């Protein structure tokens, strides 16, 4: 199924009609897909595919929460740019930053 490959954790709360869709990376040396710009672009692309999947497969859930989890992301450009991605909550560097 298109989009399923970009999801590592899916949680469903039937009481609140909320679907939680999460991408998780556990890169030992930190999140890095090429250079910093390429890394941010890759995460943005993954996020767009998650939203497409949710809109098709989880359309009956009125609330959708998109998350990105990574235990180590180099502070600076990457962390700043990840925070700018619309509708994406980040759990990085032991912190939780809700939108």
Secondary structure, 3 states (H helix, E strand, C coil): CCCHHHCCEEEEECCCCEEEEEEEECCCCCCCCCCHHHHHHHHHHHHHHHHHHHHHHCCCCCEEEEEEEECCCCCCHHHHHHCCCCCEEEEECCEEECC
